[in-house]
Every structure is written in structure tokens, then in C-alpha cells.
Amino acid sequence: MSLREYHKRWEFDLKSSPESLWPFVADTNRFNRDTGVPRIELENGKKRLRNARRKIRLSIYGLPVEWEEQPFEWIRPSRFGVERIYSKGPMARLKVLSQLTSKPDGGTHMIYELWATPRNALGTIAIPLQLDLVIGPRLRAAIRKYDEMAASNKHAEPSSDSQSIFDLQRLASLKEKLIADIEATESSDEKRAIAERLTDFLEHGDDLAVSRIRAYKLADDWHEPRRLVLEVCLRATRIGLLDFQWDLLCPLCRGPQESGHSLKDIKTDVHCETCQIDFTVNFDRYVELTFRPNPAVRRVDMQSYCVGSPHWTPHVVAQQLLSAGDKRELNLPLESGNYRLRALELQGSQDLTVSPEGETSAQVTVSNNGWSREALHVREKFSLALKNETDAEQLVILERLEWSDQATTAAEVTALQMFRDLFATEALRPGEQISVGTLTVLFTDLRHSTQLYREIGDAT
């Protein structure tokens, strides 16, 4: 006997634009945490599921809940949704859809919908109570908070349920040491202000924000010079306020697949489980330096509340799951530049160029015969008709080819004199070779160089 499906719809009139709201509402890891979803665990089974599906479980009120998460679908920055099919717990199926529409007078009209189907009698009681008493109030509070943060250009407010453990006395001591270190080497009011702002961020920033700090993104959020923020972060690492790590990025999903605390820990051959590819890292693009608080200052207990979020792949502007024979038309707002259309389970891709002189519509057929070699030329706002002619479902991905310039790459960092001065021992394992796309070499002749190397060492 099929049980009644519950449907809830929440509507909001917000003052921020869809573009400024998207980084908050599409960060479903943060969104689920803020709306009361318990932390999740991934099932690491040997059987690979099609199109990036995941087996996930959690416990709520002591009751085990398990489900298969379907791939997220979205069109940035106007809509996203996901569906879950449950194998344990009071629910049989859950679907959510969020839509953001620009208002004529500015701001955003947001609609958030949820469909939940009970599995048993317990579900018919628990689901409406949870929706009305827990999820509804928390959802409204979260959306209002995100609107305020987007309107004020704030990117990391502290969470009320932070799991961090602080040593505020040590934080204050290292703050003074960092400022003294800056003043001893150079007189810079800008760097002193950045140092004070950094320590305030480490004390009050959200767990998710401080767990992986990207220096250039932090600089952009603060409207500070990127190089100055990076240099302060490097000095903060040297005195023990921060730790850094080298993240190895997948060339397709661009997410960190492995991390090392030293260049000696880096392996050149890496595997991405989501994209099912092996790749070789290079310093120009696939190795990024990130920071996090030193555990002696703030121990961040990171929890997962969602996987597959649009937030994890900001270069992907649209992702759609098409069943065999399915057709779909997408209205896409894109920026000028070069893009690629591909399917996760198929080889090859279709190139797109976006410019004001392009066409207003395009058609693409996904088939086993491969992709067209001729690039599509479309306008910034155009209609894309997709058709899946294969005999299996396909996860179709439209992504920007240009990489974000907010990544602090290994090639750039290791070329900085300050980095070499502060971390002279940072080097690859002997015999390990990593490619660099572009390299400028300056040859000089140092008098008495042999004596110099003997006195201070080769690395320095």
C-alpha cells in the first residue's frame, strides 16, 4: 500500500540577488547543518554506483537511516535539486527543489519545495512533525541569515553549533607574536591590519570556513591585496598559528582528492573516485596551498552533512541527469568564455564558446557515436536543447574551462622569495618529478658560491 506523499512549499522575498545568494543556499553541506540535519557517513562499498550516486547513512534519535543519493541537478544561479531513495528508516523517498528568480525591482523571489514519502506508519507521524516543528523554522531562519550575509558581503559567520575547541590564550599570544614578526621585518600598517583580521577570523569564523582557508579568496572577501594576505598566512604558519597543506586537485571536478602537509608527501599519480579517472598532478594547476588553524589554537572537528553539492564544483554551471531517450531544454545565463559539455559516463566532450555574437539557441545530442568536433558558438543567454540517444541514463555536465584565479598554486608559492626564506626545507621527495607548464629560469654567477653552500646549506 502506497502512503500519502507530503509536500511543503516555502516562499521568500529577499533583498539579495540570485548570484550573491547562490554561494550560500547551494552550499548544501552548510544548509543541511543549519537546518538540523544530523551528520552523515558515506558507505565505502566496493561496488561503484552509476553517475556519482552515493550510499549514505545517519542516525536520528537513535534510529538508523540509509539511502542512495542521486546526483544533484542544477542551473547556476537559478535552481538546484536532489532526490534520495531510502532503504532504511521511516522515509521511502525525498525530493527537494530550490528556485531563485530575480525580481523586477531588485532582490530575489526564492521558492523551496520538499516532497517526502513515508515508508511506514512511523513515517506518517514523524515526517509532518519534523517538517512543521524542526525543518520549517530552521529553514526560514537560515534563509534570512544567508540573505543578510549576502547583502552585507559577509562570507563566514560563526555557527551556533560549532564543534571547535579553542585555546584563546594561545591565540592571543600568537597574535602578538605575528604582529611583532611583521613589524620586525617591515613597517606595514596593511599587514598588521590583516594579521588582526586573520586572528579574529580564526576565533569567530564558521567551522566550515576555517577548515580550508584559501588565502586569495579570503583576500577577495576582505577586499585586501592578495599577495599581502598570502604573506601574512605564511608568517602565521611559521609561528604556529596556522598549518598549511598541499591539496591535489582533480582536473575534472577540481576538488581536492588527496592532501599532504609537506611537498615530500605529494604523489604524482592520483585517482578521483567521483570522476573515475587517474591523473598526474602538475604545479601550475593541480597542486593548491591551503591553510587551517593549528590544532593547538583551534581544533576543528569537521562533520559532513551532504555530498555532491553544487558548491563543491563552482566551475560547473549546469548539471542534468537524463534518462535513456530523455529530452530537456535549458535556459542558460553564462558569462563570455570557453565551456565544455560532457557526460560523466562517456568519453569526449563538446566545446562551447560564449560571446555576444553567438547564436540564441543550440542543440546537442548525447550518443554512443561521440561528440561533434565543431564547437558551438552561443550568446550569454541562450537555450540549450539536450537529447540522450544512448540506451542508458547520462549525467550531463556543462563547465567553464577557465580555472579560478583564487587558487594559490604550488608553482606560484614556491617561486616566492618569502616562502623559500620561511620554509627552506619544503621540497619534493628525491627522484619525484612534477611538471610545470611555464617556467622562467635566471642564471647568475655567484662568487665564492661553493663556500656559501657549505656554510648555509644547499636548501637555504
N, C-alpha and C positions, 0 to 999 in steps of 0.2 A: 504494500500500500504506500503510495507516494504521499508525503506530508506537505503541508502548505509552505510555500516559499515566502519568506519575509522580505519586504522591500522598504528601505529607508532612503529618503532624499533630503539633503541639507543644501540650502542656498545661501550665498553670502554676496554682499555688495562691498567690495574692498577698494581702498584708495590707491593701492599699488598696481602697476601694470602686470600683465601676464609674464613678461620677460623677467621682471625683478622678483616675482613670486615663485617662478619655476624652480630655482635652486633650493627653495625651502620645501614646497609641497611635493616635489618629485624626489626628494631625499626620503624615501620611504623607510629607511633604517631609522632615521631621526623621527619621522612622523609616527611610526608604529610605537616607538618608545614613548613619545609624548602623549599618545592616546591610550596607553595602558596595556599594550600587547606584551606578554612575557617574552623573555629572551628565548631564542630558538637554538636548535642544534641541527647541524647537517648530518645526514646519514651517508657515510662514506662507503657505499657499496661498490662492488667490482663491476656491476653491470652499468654501462653508460646509457643514460636516457637521451632520447632524441631532442634536438633543438634546445639544448641548455636547460631541460627540466631538472628539478632537484627534489629529492626526498628530504622532508623536513619534519621535525617533531619539537614539541614543547610540552610543558606541564602547566595546567591551570587548576588551581585549587586541589592539587594532588591528582588530577585526572590526566592520564596521558592522551595526547592529541598528535596524530600523524597525518601528513598529507603530501600530495605531489603538487609542487608549484609549477604552473605553466609559465612560459616565458612572458615577461611584460610586453605590452604593446603600447606605443606612444607616438605622438607627433608633437615635437617641441615647438612652441611652449603652450600648446592649446589643450592637450588631452593625454591621459595615460590610464591604463587599467591592467588588471591581472585576475586570473581565476585560479582557485585552489580546489582540488578534488581530494576529499578526506578518506582515509582508510580506518582511522580510529578516532573516537571522541563523539560528542553529541551532534556534530555537523556533518552533512554529506557533501555540500558544495558551497563555495563562497565566491562571489564576484564583486569587484569594486571598479568604479569608473569615476574619474575626476575630469571635469571640463572647465577651462578658463577662457572667457570671452572678453575682449576689450569693450569697454563702454564708450559711447559716443562722447561723453563729457569727461573722459579720463577714468582710470581705475579699471577694475575687473569685476565681472559677474562670474562667480565660481559656483559650480554645481558638483556636489559629491554624492554619489549614489552607491548603495550597497545592497546586494541580494544574497540571502542566506537560506539554505535549505536544510532543515533538521534531518538527522539520521534516525532518531528515536524519540520516545516520549520526553526524555530528559532535555533533548534539544528544543522541543516545542515550548518548554518552560524557560530554559536558560537563555536562549537566543534573544527573545524580546526584552527580557530583564537586562541583559548585558548591553543591548543597543540603547535602551532608554536611560538606564541609570549610570552606565560607565562610559561607553564609547561616545554617545551623543554629546554630553557635557564636555568631555575631554577634547573631542574633535573641534567643537566650537571654540574652546579656549586656545587650542593650538593654532587654528587658522587665524584668529585675531592676533595672536602673538607674532606669527610669521608676517602678517601684514604690517605690523608696527616695525618689525626688524627690516623688512624690505623698504619701507618708506623712509626709515632713518639710516639706511645703508649700514646696518649692523649685521655682522655675519656669525657671531659666536656668543650668544647669551648663555649664562650658566643654566644648567638643568637642575630642577628641584630634587631629582633623584640621582645625583652624582654619586658614583661608586669610588671616587678618588680618595686616597689617603694622603694628607698634606703634612709637611713639616714647615710651618710658616716661619719659624725662627731661622731655619737654614735658608729658606727662600730670601728672607730679608738680608741675611748676612751675605749671600752670594750676589744679591742685587748691588750692595755697596761695593763688593769686590769687582763686579763687572764694570760699574761706573768708574771706579778707581783705575782699572786696567785701561779703559778708554782714555781717560784724562792723562795717564802716564805716557801714552804713545802719541796722542794727538789731541789738540784742543778742538772739540767738535760738539757744539750745543745740539746739533741734529742727532748725533749718535747717542748722546746722553738721554735725550727725549725718547728715542727709540728703545733704549735699554729699559727705561722706566715703563714704557708702554708694554714691552715684552714681558717683564716680570708681572705686571698687572694682568696680562692675558693668561699667563701660566697659573695665576691664582684664581681667576674668576672665569676663565674660558670654559666652554662646554666640553665634556669628556670627548665627544666625537671630534671636536675641532682641534684639541691639543694633542690627540693621539697620533696625528700625522700632519705635521706643520710643514707647509711649503712656503719657503721664505719669500718668493716672488709674489705669490698670491696674497700673503699677509701684507706685503708692501702695497699692493694694489688696493686691498681693502682699507688700508690706513692712509692711502694717498701719500706715501713716502717713497723716496728713491729706492729702487730695488737693490742696488749694489750695497747701499748703506745698511739695509735690513739684513741682507745676507752676511755682511761682515760682522754685525752685532751678534747674529746667531752663531757664527763660527767662534767668536770670542766667548760667548756663553757656553758653548760646548767645551772649550778648552778649560774653563774654570769649574766645570761640573754642574752647571745649571741645566744644560740640555744634553741629550745624546743625539748623535746622528746615525743614519743608516742609509745604505745604498739599495734602492728599490729597482728590481729588474722588471721592465715593463713589456707586456705582450704587444707586438706590432699591430694586432687587430683590435682587441678590446681595450688595449692601452692601460690595463690595470696591473698593479704590482703582483707578480707571481711568486717571487722569492725576494728575500731581503738579507743583506749582510751588514754587520756592524763595522766591517773594515773591507777595503778593497781586496785584501787577501782572501776574504770569504766568497768572492764573486766567482761563479761558474759561467763559462761562456755559453754552454748549451742548456737551454731551459725549455720546459714543456708547459703549455697553457691547457688546463683541463677543460675550461669552458669552450675555447675555440678549437680544441683538439689539434693543435699544431706544435711542432718543435721549432724553435728559433734560436738564432745566435745573436747575443747582445752586442751592441756597439756603444761607445762612449758618447757619440753625437746625439743619440735619441733614446736608447733603451735603458740607460742607467741614470736614475734620478736621485739626488741627495735630498732627504727629508729629515725632519727633526721631531723629537718628542721630549717631554720633561724627563730629567734624570730621576730615577725611582726614589732617590734619597730626598728629593724635593717634593715630588708629587707622583704617587704610584697610581696609574690609570688602569682600572680594571675594565677592559673593553668587552662589551657584550654585543652580540649580533641579534638584531630584531627583524631583519629582512635580507633577502638576497635577490640579485637580478634587477635592482632598482635602476630607473633611468639616470639617476645621479651618478652611478658608477662609470658610465660611459658618456661623458658630456659631448664628445665629438659625434655621437650618433644622433642625428636629428629626427629619424623616424625608424620604428621597428614594428613589423606587422607579421602575424602568423597566418599564413594562407593554407587552407586545406587543399587537397588534390582537386583541380578543376575550379578553384575559387577565383573570383574576380573582385577587385576592390579599387576604388578611386579615392585618391588622397589630394587634398588641397594644401599645398606646402608653402610656407613662408621661409625662404632661405636668404642668406647673405651671398654676395658675389664671391666666386671662388670655384675651386675644383672639388668634386664629390665622387663617391664610388657607391654603386648599388651592388650588393652581393647577397647570397643566401648561405646560411651557416653550414648547411649540409652539402653544398655544391661547390665545385671548383670554379675559379674565374670570377669575373665581375664586369659591370657595365659602368663606363665613365660618364660623368655629367659635368658640364661647365655651366655655371650660372652667371649671367650678365644681363644688363638692361636690354641688350639687343636680341636676347633669346626668344624661343617660342613660348606661347602661353600654355601649351599642353604637350604631353609626351605619353607614349605607350611602351610598356616593357613586358615581354613575355618570358617567364621563367620556364626553361625547358631543359631536357637532358642533352640537347644539342649544343649547349653552351650559350654564351652571351654575344651580343653584337659587338664587333670590333670598332664600329663607328660611334664616337662619343655623342651624347645628346647635348644640345645647346638650348637652355631654357632660361626664362626670366626669374626674377627673385620671388615672384608669386606666380605659381603655375599649378596645373592639375596633372597628376600622375596616375595613369590607369595601369594597374598591375593585373597580370593573369598568370596563374600557376597551371602550366600544362603538363607537369610531371605527375606520376602516379602516387606521390607521397606529399605530405604537408611540408611546407618550406617556411623557414623563418627568414624574412627578407629584411635587410638592413641597409639604410641609406646613411652614409657617414661622410663627414668632412675630411678631406685628405690632409689638410694643413694641421700640423701638431700645435698644441698650445705652447705659447712662449712663456707660460708661468712655471714650466718645469725647469729646475736648476740642474742642468745636465752635468754628468761627470766630466765631459770634455771641457766645459766652461769652468767648473770649480777647480779642477786640478791644474788649470793654467793660471790661476790667481796666485800672485806672489804671497798674499796673506795666508792662503791655505797652505802653501808649501812651507811658510815660516812656522805656522802653528802646528801643522801635522806632517812633519818631515818624514815620519816613518810610514805614512799611508802610501802603499804601493801594491801592485798586483803580485800574486804568488810567482816565484821564479818559474819561467817557462810558460806562464799563462799569457795568451795573446788576445787582445780585444781590438777590433778595428776602430778607426776614427775616420769619419768621412772627409774632413778638411783639416789640414794641419799646416801651420806656418812654423818653420824652423829658422832660428837665428844662430849663426855660427860666430863665435868670438874666440879670441886668443887671450887667455889669462896668464900673466906672468907668474911664475912660481906656483902653477896650479897643482902640481904633484905634491908639493909641501902643504898646500892648503887642504887638499883632500885627506892627507894623513893626519892633519891636526883636528879638523872638524868633522870628518867622515863624509863618505860619498853621498848619503841620502840628503844631508843638510845642503 
